[in-house]
């Protein structure tokens, strides 16, 4: 082979490798949130408590996500996200390494995305969307609106997310119970529908979690939420209505009887048929944002253990990635209800709470 032929062959091989690398377009992003603050909680039997927390407004986390362009409109993707208790450095979600999310999947620009792993339920994502506090601080909607399963996360799940058609999209998820001898015990199924059109955004979500075991056939826990937001520019309005049916369809975030009732209420002591109504608002003024919400729990059982949560807050954005916040919330429990004011990191201990802190995103 002469020098000219050899040089040509090398050039062609280099071009082929360059084209292959361009097609792959593999990219990995490291991201996260560090949230630190102080929470003052009172109204429980043991007395008030002041806590330094690692996740008032948002759960602190470290994440890795990546994509690879496979060509023809196809993309491979993955995400691994680990929860961190920023006040202690311990892992969140009970010590699970990637307890927030862990999944891998394939996406096609025309047909949608399929992912497998530990993922959020559509009902949880819809509830977060219609909450002006975005499921954080003591104004957290999870204090009254059921978070389905483990904080809204589903293990062993397969999720399909559609492309966006004229502002509309859909999600379907199935989480296997993986119980030997039963195809239905422990499984979960969910559906989410979304529509966005300018200032209007609507959400519908349904979740069905099996309470069956190999030895029993309890009815499923079912949660159905409809809600939306409307951005008037000077203020954004949030509305939601949620229906809970069946055992464990509306669980307590703190089940240790913090109010010291003679008969301790538990999430399993009654069939929790209930409805939830949320009304909220956010008012942006440059770097300043005012927040407020009211959530009403209407217990449909004979006990009529209703509750009302009121929350008001203020956020100041130093930049797109750093803000400070101050939130006050009050829970009014009725007829032996035992709901507490939790935040993004824990379930709370009482019916009055003040949160102050700083959050940084990277």
Order of alpha helices (4+ residues) and beta strands (2+ residues): alpha-beta-beta-beta-beta-beta-beta-alpha-beta-beta-beta-beta-beta-beta-beta-beta-beta-beta-beta
